[in-house]
Amino acid sequence: MCGLCGELRFDGAPADLAAIERMNERLRQRGPDHGGSYSDGALGFGHRRLSIIDLSEHAHQPMLDQELNLALVFNGTIYNYKELRGTLQGLGYHFFSSGDTEVILKAFHAWGEDCVDRLHGMFAFAVWDCQRQRLFLARDRFGIKPLYYTQDSRRFRFASNTQALLAAGGVDTAIDPVALHHQFTLHGVVPAPLTILRGIRKLAPGHCMVIEANGTERIRTYWSYPATRPEMPLSEREWMEAIHDSLREAVRKRNEIADVPVGVLLSGGLDSSLLVALLAEAGVTDLRTFSVGFEDQPEEKGNEFEYSDPVAERYRTQHHKFLVPNSEVLNRLPEAVDNMAEPMFGQDAVAFYLLGEQVSRQIKVVQSGQGADEVFGGYFWYSRIMQEHEGEAVERFAKHYFDRDHDEYLRMVMGEYAGADHTREMIAERLGESEAETLIDAVLHMDQTMLIVDDPVKRVDNMTMAWGLEARVPFLDHHLVELAARCPPELKLREGGKYPLKAMARGILPDAVIDRPKGYFPMPALKYVRGEFLAFMRDILDSQEARQRGIFQQSYIDMLMAAPELHHTRIRGSKLWHIALFEYWLQRNLQQAGSAG
């Protein structure tokens, strides 16, 4: 719902208010309704607000509680804030606003760092303890809300996106070679704490961080969950009822906790269609739905209106469709890239950006279906991995998931960036330490807690918040995910995956929506690269900036250019698009780093 930033100095100097102003300006799109700042000697906060809960000025940020001697900047929504407010009032706390922001302040005073355990929602926030001169930061369990930072011996800075930190200046913009390996092996995912830039890091999901006035830092995990069967086995019917009840509650909360209307991004797939059905079941009568489509290619349709239209008709939603021509995609691509906190390879990033623009003209909050595939096993590679029984866990995973094996990666990059097989080592460690019963349990758990964060979840946040539009993701309700993680994978992956959702949808959604092949938000022109899109990518990679940067070997680029439609990753991404988008992101986003002080 917002954008936040701040600085804490360690060198005795006051916070650089000019740098905070530059950061705040780069966050304006995330929070178009109000901007504010706060300083307390070495500490400075900046905030841009998107008003969704308590629309009054009493909920403006940065929020200062003079009685408690605390200041706060917060991005997100706390779905159980009313219950927490009641508990805190019972402890004697008095409130001057009616929203969720002040609840976090009081909760921090009451329970300290442990307040995060009680928060149900999506959030990134920073609390300044004026008395102890201590900064506390936290990020939600699935990293739905972003939190980036940079630090050196003089200061610590944080913000909702990398662009704000770059605007503040003083960031080491050298490419991190380990992050580069992750980026091109895990289709754009660079797991926390790394980012592609050596000088910028990000707080991992489910983690909190304390920074003392002298620069001492402490980071800890506050949430984890097992992917093992419960001690008391459940029948199939019991699993279905429990999952249905949990999802129904997640959808209800994300609709009711808002002082503005809530719509749905209706892609035509099972997940978003099911959200519409559950909202209708909950009694929502004026539901607004939104779909986007693109031009067809010979290999693939560019829209899924044939599936979304019947759902909208069945539930009589106020439905809005947007068909975007390829020329518009190319024209608007630079804007989308400017709003990516990190390079994103998902071909639907520009789709969400253009959809977000249209939706934001009518509404401020939407529910979206991200997370359903990772929680309930909807992607085709899960069943393939589950069928693997020979070899090490990382080998069985890599065979169906890695975009490039290490040998190909070494052929792609210049010698300066060649090195060990960092991604394989990291994935092997993550799979090995997972509290999971089987390999597929471990893979799903890793996807939910690491891979999803920096692919679909980040993409949707960045592309919708670029228009001041908040996207809520009920399939990543942590109670639902904890429940689903204990459900037997054979049940989740039955009938091609997401069996509990398909069974739930039977009778309330058209069979064609339930039984259709898994879709991937089609943007065919970025998968089957030809014509003006090929020329666009060639211009990027032939540019003087790209050649001077010297990341990719020319022989590898030439190979992709010679037959771009033949070079796809294991999960059907264009390898040419990957390197072109990556270089283009650097060109668009590092220019401001050079001009900032």
C-alpha positions as CSV (number, residue, x, y, z in Angstrom):
1,M,0.0,0.0,0.0
2,C,3.0,2.3,0.2
3,G,6.7,3.1,-0.3
4,L,9.1,3.6,2.5
5,C,12.8,4.6,2.9
6,G,15.2,5.7,5.6
7,E,18.7,6.3,6.7
8,L,20.6,5.7,10.0
9,R,24.0,7.4,10.3
10,F,26.9,5.8,12.3
11,D,29.4,8.6,11.9
12,G,27.9,11.2,14.1
13,A,26.4,13.2,11.2
14,P,22.7,13.9,11.0
15,A,20.6,11.9,8.5
16,D,21.0,13.2,5.0
17,L,17.5,14.7,4.4
18,A,18.3,15.5,0.8
19,A,19.1,11.9,0.1
20,I,15.8,10.8,1.8
21,E,13.9,13.3,-0.3
22,R,15.5,11.8,-3.5
23,M,14.5,8.3,-2.3
24,N,11.0,9.4,-1.5
25,E,10.5,10.9,-4.9
26,R,11.5,7.6,-6.6
27,L,8.7,6.0,-4.4
28,R,6.0,8.4,-5.4
29,Q,4.2,5.9,-7.7
30,R,3.9,3.4,-4.9
31,G,2.1,6.0,-2.7
32,P,0.4,8.7,-4.7
33,D,-1.9,9.9,-1.9
34,H,0.5,11.5,0.6
35,G,4.2,12.0,1.2
36,G,6.0,12.7,4.5
37,S,9.4,12.6,6.3
38,Y,10.7,12.5,9.8
39,S,14.1,12.9,11.4
40,D,15.7,12.4,14.7
41,G,19.4,13.2,14.6
42,A,21.1,10.3,12.9
43,L,17.8,8.7,11.8
44,G,15.7,9.9,8.9
45,F,12.5,8.3,7.5
46,G,10.6,9.0,4.2
47,H,7.2,7.6,3.2
48,R,4.7,7.7,0.3
49,R,1.2,6.6,1.2
50,L,-1.5,4.7,-0.8
51,S,-4.6,5.2,1.4
52,I,-6.6,2.0,1.8
53,I,-7.4,1.6,5.5
54,D,-8.3,4.7,7.6
55,L,-8.3,7.3,4.8
56,S,-7.9,10.2,7.2
57,E,-4.7,12.2,7.9
58,H,-4.5,10.5,11.3
59,A,-3.0,7.5,9.5
60,H,-0.4,9.5,7.5
61,Q,3.2,8.3,7.8
62,P,5.9,8.5,9.1
63,M,3.8,7.9,12.2
64,L,5.2,9.2,15.5
65,D,3.9,8.1,18.9
66,Q,5.2,10.7,21.3
67,E,3.9,8.9,24.3
68,L,5.7,5.7,23.4
69,N,8.8,7.4,21.9
70,L,8.5,5.4,18.7
71,A,8.4,6.3,15.0
72,L,7.3,4.0,12.1
73,V,7.2,3.7,8.4
74,F,5.1,0.7,7.0
75,N,4.1,-0.8,3.7
76,G,1.5,-3.5,3.5
77,T,-1.8,-4.6,5.2
78,I,-2.3,-6.3,8.5
79,Y,-5.4,-8.5,8.1
80,N,-5.9,-9.2,11.8
81,Y,-5.3,-5.6,13.0
82,K,-8.8,-5.2,14.5
83,E,-8.3,-8.2,16.7
84,L,-4.8,-7.0,17.7
85,R,-6.2,-3.5,18.4
86,G,-8.7,-5.0,20.8
87,T,-6.0,-7.0,22.6
88,L,-3.8,-3.9,22.9
89,Q,-6.7,-1.8,24.2
90,G,-7.2,-4.5,26.8
91,L,-3.6,-3.9,27.8
92,G,-4.3,-0.2,28.3
93,Y,-3.1,1.3,25.0
94,H,-5.0,4.2,23.5
95,F,-5.3,4.9,19.8
96,F,-5.4,8.2,17.8
97,S,-6.2,6.5,14.4
98,S,-8.4,3.7,13.2
99,G,-6.1,1.8,10.8
100,D,-3.4,-0.9,11.0
101,T,-0.3,1.3,11.0
102,E,-0.7,2.4,14.6
103,V,-1.5,-1.1,15.7
104,I,2.1,-2.1,14.6
105,L,3.5,0.7,16.7
106,K,1.6,-0.3,19.8
107,A,2.3,-4.0,19.2
108,F,6.1,-3.3,19.0
109,H,5.9,-1.4,22.3
110,A,3.9,-4.2,23.9
111,W,5.8,-7.3,22.6
112,G,9.1,-6.0,21.2
113,E,10.6,-7.9,18.3
114,D,8.1,-10.7,18.9
115,C,5.3,-8.5,17.6
116,V,6.0,-9.9,14.1
117,D,4.8,-13.4,15.2
118,R,1.3,-11.9,15.8
119,L,1.0,-10.0,12.5
120,H,-1.2,-11.7,9.9
121,G,-0.6,-10.1,6.5
122,M,1.9,-8.6,4.1
123,F,4.3,-6.1,5.4
124,A,7.7,-4.4,5.4
125,F,8.2,-1.8,8.1
126,A,10.9,0.0,10.2
127,V,10.5,1.2,13.8
128,W,12.8,3.7,15.3
129,D,13.1,3.5,19.1
130,C,14.0,7.1,19.9
131,Q,15.0,6.3,23.5
132,R,17.3,3.3,22.7
133,Q,18.4,4.8,19.4
134,R,17.7,1.5,17.7
135,L,16.2,0.6,14.3
136,F,14.1,-2.5,13.9
137,L,13.0,-3.7,10.4
138,A,10.9,-6.7,9.4
139,R,9.5,-8.3,6.3
140,D,6.5,-10.6,5.9
141,R,6.7,-14.3,5.8
142,F,6.6,-14.6,2.0
143,G,8.3,-11.4,1.1
144,I,5.2,-10.0,-0.6
145,K,6.3,-6.6,0.4
146,P,9.9,-5.7,-0.6
147,L,12.7,-4.3,1.7
148,Y,16.1,-3.4,0.1
149,Y,19.1,-1.9,1.9
150,T,22.6,-0.7,1.5
151,Q,25.2,-0.1,4.2
152,D,28.8,0.9,4.8
153,S,30.9,2.2,7.7
154,R,29.1,5.5,7.7
155,R,25.4,4.7,7.3
156,F,22.6,2.2,6.7
157,R,19.9,3.0,4.1
158,F,16.7,1.1,3.2
159,A,13.9,1.5,0.7
160,S,11.0,-0.3,-1.0
161,N,12.9,-0.6,-4.3
162,T,16.5,-0.4,-5.6
163,Q,15.7,2.7,-7.7
164,A,15.3,4.7,-4.5
165,L,18.6,3.5,-3.1
166,L,20.3,4.3,-6.4
167,A,18.8,7.8,-6.4
168,A,20.2,8.4,-2.9
169,G,23.7,7.8,-4.3
170,G,26.9,6.1,-3.1
171,V,25.9,2.6,-4.1
172,D,28.4,0.0,-5.4
173,T,26.8,-0.9,-8.7
174,A,29.3,-3.6,-9.7
175,I,27.7,-6.9,-10.7
176,D,27.7,-9.5,-8.0
177,P,29.0,-12.7,-9.7
178,V,27.2,-15.1,-7.4
179,A,23.9,-13.3,-8.0
180,L,24.5,-13.3,-11.7
181,H,24.8,-17.1,-11.6
182,H,21.5,-17.3,-9.7
183,Q,19.8,-14.9,-12.1
184,F,20.5,-16.9,-15.2
185,T,20.0,-20.4,-13.6
186,L,16.8,-19.7,-11.7
187,H,15.0,-17.7,-14.4
188,G,15.6,-14.3,-12.8
189,V,15.5,-15.3,-9.2
190,V,18.3,-14.0,-7.0
191,P,17.5,-15.2,-3.5
192,A,18.0,-12.9,-0.5
193,P,20.1,-11.4,0.8
194,L,21.8,-10.9,-2.6
195,T,20.7,-8.7,-5.5
196,I,22.4,-8.4,-8.8
197,L,24.2,-5.2,-7.6
198,R,27.0,-5.8,-5.1
199,G,26.1,-2.8,-3.0
200,I,22.4,-3.6,-2.5
201,R,21.0,-6.3,-0.4
202,K,17.4,-7.4,0.6
203,L,16.0,-8.7,3.8
204,A,14.8,-12.3,3.4
205,P,11.2,-13.2,3.9
206,G,10.2,-14.2,7.4
207,H,13.2,-12.3,8.8
208,C,13.7,-9.2,11.0
209,M,16.8,-7.0,11.5
210,V,18.1,-4.8,14.3
211,I,20.6,-2.0,13.6
212,E,22.2,-0.3,16.6
213,A,23.3,3.3,16.6
214,N,27.0,2.2,16.3
215,G,26.2,0.1,13.2
216,T,26.0,-3.3,14.9
217,E,23.6,-5.5,13.0
218,R,21.6,-8.6,14.0
219,I,19.3,-10.6,11.6
220,R,17.1,-13.5,12.7
221,T,14.5,-15.8,11.2
222,Y,11.2,-15.4,13.0
223,W,9.0,-17.9,11.0
224,S,9.4,-21.3,9.5
225,Y,7.2,-24.3,9.0
226,P,7.6,-28.0,8.3
227,A,6.6,-29.9,5.2
228,T,5.9,-33.2,6.9
229,R,2.7,-35.2,7.5
230,P,0.8,-34.5,10.7
231,E,0.9,-36.9,13.6
232,M,-2.8,-37.6,13.3
233,P,-3.4,-38.6,9.6
234,L,-6.3,-36.8,7.9
235,S,-8.7,-38.5,5.4
236,E,-8.9,-37.0,1.9
237,R,-12.3,-35.5,2.8
238,E,-10.8,-33.9,5.9
239,W,-7.9,-32.4,3.9
240,M,-10.4,-31.0,1.4
241,E,-12.6,-29.4,4.0
242,A,-9.7,-27.9,5.9
243,I,-8.1,-26.4,2.7
244,H,-11.5,-25.1,1.6
245,D,-12.2,-23.5,4.9
246,S,-8.7,-21.9,5.1
247,L,-8.8,-20.5,1.6
248,R,-12.3,-19.2,2.1
249,E,-11.2,-17.3,5.2
250,A,-8.1,-16.0,3.4
251,V,-10.2,-14.6,0.6
252,R,-12.7,-13.1,3.0
253,K,-10.1,-11.2,5.1
254,R,-8.4,-9.8,2.0
255,N,-11.8,-8.5,0.8
256,E,-13.1,-7.0,4.1
257,I,-9.9,-5.4,5.4
258,A,-10.1,-2.2,3.3
259,D,-12.0,1.0,3.3
260,V,-12.1,1.0,-0.5
261,P,-13.6,-1.6,-3.0
262,V,-11.5,-4.7,-3.8
263,G,-11.5,-6.3,-7.3
264,V,-9.9,-9.4,-8.9
265,L,-7.3,-9.8,-11.6
266,L,-9.1,-12.5,-13.6
267,S,-6.7,-14.2,-15.9
268,G,-9.0,-17.0,-17.0
269,G,-7.1,-19.6,-15.0
270,L,-8.4,-21.8,-12.2
271,D,-6.8,-19.8,-9.4
272,S,-8.2,-16.3,-10.1
273,S,-11.5,-17.8,-11.2
274,L,-11.8,-19.6,-7.9
275,L,-11.2,-16.3,-6.1
276,V,-14.2,-14.8,-8.0
277,A,-16.4,-17.8,-7.0
278,L,-15.4,-17.6,-3.3
279,L,-16.0,-13.9,-3.2
280,A,-19.4,-14.4,-4.7
281,E,-20.0,-17.2,-2.1
282,A,-19.1,-14.7,0.6
283,G,-21.9,-12.4,-0.6
284,V,-19.9,-9.8,-2.6
285,T,-22.4,-8.5,-5.1
286,D,-20.6,-5.6,-6.8
287,L,-17.4,-7.5,-7.8
288,R,-15.2,-5.9,-10.3
289,T,-12.9,-8.1,-12.5
290,F,-10.1,-7.3,-14.9
291,S,-8.5,-9.2,-17.7
292,V,-5.7,-8.4,-20.2
293,G,-4.8,-10.1,-23.5
294,F,-2.2,-9.7,-26.3
295,E,-1.8,-10.5,-30.0
296,D,-1.6,-14.1,-31.0
297,Q,1.5,-15.8,-32.4
298,P,1.3,-18.9,-34.7
299,E,2.5,-21.0,-31.8
300,E,0.3,-19.5,-29.0
301,K,-2.8,-17.5,-28.3
302,G,-2.2,-14.1,-26.7
303,N,-5.3,-14.0,-24.5
304,E,-7.5,-16.3,-22.3
305,F,-10.8,-14.4,-22.7
306,E,-12.6,-17.5,-23.7
307,Y,-12.0,-18.7,-20.1
308,S,-12.4,-15.5,-18.2
309,D,-15.6,-14.4,-20.0
310,P,-17.8,-17.3,-18.8
311,V,-16.6,-16.8,-15.2
312,A,-17.5,-13.1,-15.3
313,E,-20.8,-13.9,-16.9
314,R,-21.7,-16.6,-14.3
315,Y,-21.1,-14.3,-11.4
316,R,-22.3,-11.2,-13.1
317,T,-19.2,-9.2,-12.3
318,Q,-18.4,-5.7,-13.6
319,H,-15.9,-7.1,-16.1
320,H,-13.3,-5.1,-17.9
321,K,-11.1,-6.5,-20.8
322,F,-8.1,-4.9,-22.3
323,L,-6.5,-6.1,-25.5
324,V,-3.0,-4.7,-26.0
325,P,-1.4,-4.7,-29.5
326,N,2.3,-5.7,-29.8
327,S,3.2,-2.1,-30.8
328,E,1.9,-0.9,-27.4
329,V,4.0,-3.6,-25.6
330,L,7.2,-2.4,-27.2
331,N,6.3,1.3,-26.6
332,R,5.6,0.7,-22.9
333,L,8.3,-1.8,-22.2
334,P,10.8,0.9,-21.0
335,E,8.4,2.1,-18.4
336,A,7.9,-1.5,-17.1
337,V,11.6,-2.0,-16.9
338,D,12.0,1.3,-15.0
339,N,9.7,-0.1,-12.3
340,M,11.4,-3.5,-11.9
341,A,13.3,-3.4,-8.6
342,E,15.5,-6.1,-10.1
343,P,15.7,-7.6,-13.6
344,M,12.6,-9.8,-14.2
345,F,12.6,-12.5,-16.9
346,G,8.9,-13.4,-16.5
347,Q,7.3,-12.5,-19.8
348,D,4.1,-11.4,-18.0
349,A,5.8,-8.5,-16.2
350,V,4.8,-6.0,-18.9
351,A,1.3,-7.6,-19.0
352,F,0.8,-6.9,-15.3
353,Y,2.2,-3.4,-15.8
354,L,-0.2,-2.5,-18.5
355,L,-3.1,-4.2,-16.7
356,G,-2.2,-2.3,-13.5
357,E,-2.5,1.0,-15.4
358,Q,-6.0,0.3,-16.5
359,V,-7.2,-1.2,-13.2
360,S,-5.8,1.7,-11.1
361,R,-8.1,4.1,-12.9
362,Q,-11.0,2.4,-11.3
363,I,-9.9,0.7,-8.1
364,K,-7.1,0.7,-5.5
365,V,-7.0,-2.9,-4.3
366,V,-7.3,-6.3,-6.1
367,Q,-6.9,-10.0,-5.3
368,S,-4.7,-12.0,-7.4
369,G,-4.0,-15.8,-7.8
370,Q,-0.2,-15.8,-7.3
371,G,1.1,-18.7,-5.2
372,A,-1.5,-21.3,-6.0
373,D,0.8,-23.2,-8.3
374,E,3.7,-23.2,-5.8
375,V,1.4,-24.2,-2.8
376,F,-0.7,-26.8,-4.6
377,G,1.8,-28.2,-7.2
378,G,0.4,-26.7,-10.4
379,Y,3.5,-26.5,-12.6
380,F,4.3,-29.3,-14.9
381,W,7.9,-29.8,-13.6
382,Y,6.6,-30.8,-10.1
383,S,5.2,-34.1,-11.3
384,R,8.4,-34.7,-13.3
385,I,10.5,-34.1,-10.2
386,M,8.3,-36.4,-8.1
387,Q,8.9,-39.2,-10.6
388,E,12.6,-38.9,-10.2
389,H,14.1,-41.5,-7.8
390,E,17.7,-41.8,-8.7
391,G,20.6,-39.4,-7.9
392,E,21.1,-36.5,-5.5
393,A,18.2,-34.2,-4.7
394,V,19.8,-31.2,-6.4
395,E,20.4,-33.2,-9.6
396,R,16.8,-34.4,-9.8
397,F,15.6,-30.8,-9.3
398,A,18.1,-29.2,-11.7
399,K,17.2,-31.6,-14.5
400,H,13.7,-30.1,-14.7
401,Y,14.2,-26.5,-13.5
402,F,17.5,-24.9,-14.2
403,D,17.5,-22.5,-17.1
404,R,21.1,-23.3,-18.0
405,D,23.5,-25.9,-16.7
406,H,26.8,-24.6,-15.5
407,D,28.7,-25.5,-18.7
408,E,26.3,-23.4,-20.7
409,Y,26.6,-20.5,-18.2
410,L,30.4,-20.5,-18.6
411,R,29.9,-20.3,-22.4
412,M,27.5,-17.3,-21.8
413,V,29.6,-15.1,-19.6
414,M,33.0,-13.5,-19.9
415,G,35.8,-14.9,-17.8
416,E,35.5,-12.2,-15.1
417,Y,32.1,-13.7,-14.1
418,A,33.0,-17.4,-14.5
419,G,33.4,-19.3,-11.3
420,A,32.0,-22.2,-9.2
421,D,28.5,-23.6,-9.8
422,H,27.1,-21.3,-7.1
423,T,23.4,-22.1,-7.8
424,R,23.8,-25.8,-7.6
425,E,25.7,-25.5,-4.3
426,M,23.0,-23.2,-2.9
427,I,20.1,-25.3,-4.0
428,A,21.7,-28.5,-2.6
429,E,22.1,-26.7,0.8
430,R,18.5,-25.5,0.8
431,L,17.1,-28.9,-0.1
432,G,19.3,-30.6,2.4
433,E,18.3,-28.4,5.4
434,S,14.6,-28.4,4.6
435,E,12.3,-29.9,7.2
436,A,10.5,-32.0,4.6
437,E,9.3,-35.6,4.3
438,T,10.1,-36.2,0.6
439,L,12.0,-34.4,-2.2
440,I,8.8,-32.9,-3.7
441,D,7.9,-31.6,-0.3
442,A,11.3,-30.0,0.0
443,V,11.0,-28.5,-3.6
444,L,7.5,-27.0,-2.9
445,H,8.8,-25.6,0.4
446,M,11.8,-24.0,-1.3
447,D,9.6,-22.6,-4.0
448,Q,7.2,-21.1,-1.5
449,T,9.9,-19.6,0.8
450,M,12.5,-18.6,-1.7
451,L,11.9,-18.9,-5.5
452,I,8.3,-17.5,-5.6
453,V,9.4,-14.4,-3.7
454,D,11.7,-13.1,-6.4
455,D,9.6,-14.3,-9.4
456,P,5.8,-14.0,-9.5
457,V,5.4,-12.2,-6.1
458,K,7.9,-9.5,-6.7
459,R,6.7,-9.1,-10.3
460,V,3.1,-8.5,-9.3
461,D,4.1,-6.1,-6.4
462,N,6.4,-4.0,-8.6
463,M,4.1,-3.8,-11.6
464,T,0.9,-3.0,-9.7
465,M,2.4,-0.7,-7.2
466,A,3.9,1.3,-10.2
467,W,0.3,2.5,-10.5
468,G,-0.6,2.8,-6.8
469,L,-2.5,-0.5,-7.0
470,E,-2.3,-3.0,-4.2
471,A,-2.4,-6.7,-5.1
472,R,-3.4,-9.1,-2.4
473,V,-2.5,-12.8,-2.7
474,P,-4.8,-15.1,-0.6
475,F,-3.1,-18.3,-1.7
476,L,0.0,-17.1,0.3
477,D,-2.0,-16.7,3.5
478,H,0.5,-18.3,5.9
479,H,-2.1,-20.4,7.7
480,L,-3.2,-21.8,4.3
481,V,0.4,-22.5,3.3
482,E,1.3,-24.2,6.6
483,L,-1.8,-26.4,6.1
484,A,-1.1,-27.3,2.5
485,A,2.6,-28.1,3.2
486,R,1.5,-30.9,5.5
487,C,-1.0,-32.3,2.9
488,P,0.4,-35.4,1.1
489,P,1.9,-34.4,-2.3
490,E,0.2,-37.2,-4.0
491,L,-3.1,-35.5,-3.2
492,K,-1.9,-32.1,-4.3
493,L,-0.4,-33.3,-7.6
494,R,-3.3,-35.6,-8.6
495,E,-4.8,-34.9,-12.0
496,G,-1.8,-32.8,-13.1
497,G,-1.6,-30.7,-9.9
498,K,-3.8,-28.5,-7.8
499,Y,-6.3,-31.3,-7.2
500,P,-7.7,-29.7,-4.0
501,L,-8.5,-26.5,-5.8
502,K,-10.0,-28.4,-8.8
503,A,-12.2,-30.4,-6.5
504,M,-13.3,-27.3,-4.7
505,A,-14.1,-25.5,-8.0
506,R,-16.2,-28.4,-9.4
507,G,-19.7,-27.2,-9.7
508,I,-19.0,-23.5,-9.1
509,L,-16.8,-22.9,-12.1
510,P,-17.2,-24.0,-15.7
511,D,-15.5,-27.4,-16.3
512,A,-13.6,-25.9,-19.2
513,V,-11.8,-23.6,-16.8
514,I,-11.0,-26.4,-14.3
515,D,-9.9,-29.0,-16.9
516,R,-8.0,-26.7,-19.3
517,P,-4.2,-27.1,-19.6
518,K,-2.1,-24.9,-17.2
519,G,-1.8,-21.4,-18.7
520,Y,1.1,-19.0,-18.2
521,F,-0.4,-15.5,-18.7
522,P,0.5,-15.4,-22.4
523,M,2.8,-12.8,-23.8
524,P,3.8,-14.7,-27.0
525,A,5.9,-12.0,-28.6
526,L,8.4,-12.3,-25.8
527,K,8.7,-16.0,-26.1
528,Y,8.7,-16.5,-29.9
529,V,11.0,-13.6,-30.6
530,R,10.8,-12.2,-34.2
531,G,10.3,-9.0,-36.2
532,E,10.3,-5.8,-34.3
533,F,10.9,-7.6,-31.0
534,L,14.0,-9.2,-32.4
535,A,15.3,-5.9,-33.7
536,F,14.6,-4.3,-30.3
537,M,16.7,-7.0,-28.5
538,R,19.5,-6.8,-31.1
539,D,19.8,-3.1,-30.6
540,I,20.1,-3.5,-26.9
541,L,22.8,-6.2,-27.1
542,D,24.7,-4.4,-30.0
543,S,24.8,-1.1,-28.1
544,Q,28.0,0.4,-27.0
545,E,27.0,0.2,-23.3
546,A,26.4,-3.6,-23.6
547,R,29.8,-4.1,-25.3
548,Q,31.6,-2.0,-22.8
549,R,29.9,-3.7,-19.9
550,G,31.4,-7.0,-21.1
551,I,29.2,-9.5,-19.3
552,F,28.2,-11.8,-22.1
553,Q,30.3,-13.6,-24.7
554,Q,29.6,-12.4,-28.2
555,S,29.6,-15.9,-29.5
556,Y,26.7,-16.8,-27.2
557,I,24.7,-13.7,-28.3
558,D,25.4,-14.6,-31.9
559,M,24.1,-18.1,-31.4
560,L,20.8,-16.9,-29.9
561,M,20.4,-14.2,-32.5
562,A,20.8,-16.7,-35.3
563,A,17.8,-18.7,-34.2
564,P,16.0,-17.1,-31.2
565,E,12.9,-19.2,-31.5
566,L,14.9,-22.4,-30.9
567,H,16.6,-21.4,-27.7
568,H,14.2,-21.9,-24.8
569,T,14.8,-22.8,-21.2
570,R,13.4,-26.0,-19.5
571,I,10.4,-24.1,-18.4
572,R,9.8,-22.4,-21.7
573,G,11.4,-19.0,-21.4
574,S,13.3,-17.3,-24.2
575,K,17.0,-17.2,-23.5
576,L,17.5,-14.2,-25.8
577,W,14.8,-12.3,-23.9
578,H,16.7,-13.1,-20.7
579,I,20.0,-11.5,-21.7
580,A,18.3,-8.6,-23.5
581,L,16.1,-7.8,-20.6
582,F,19.0,-8.0,-18.2
583,E,21.2,-5.6,-20.1
584,Y,18.2,-3.3,-20.7
585,W,17.5,-3.1,-17.0
586,L,21.1,-2.1,-16.3
587,Q,20.9,0.5,-19.0
588,R,17.7,2.0,-17.7
589,N,18.4,1.8,-14.0
590,L,22.1,2.5,-13.5
591,Q,22.0,5.9,-15.3
592,Q,20.6,7.5,-12.2
593,A,23.3,5.9,-10.0
594,G,25.9,7.8,-12.0
595,S,24.1,11.1,-11.6
596,A,23.1,10.8,-7.9
597,G,25.4,12.2,-5.3
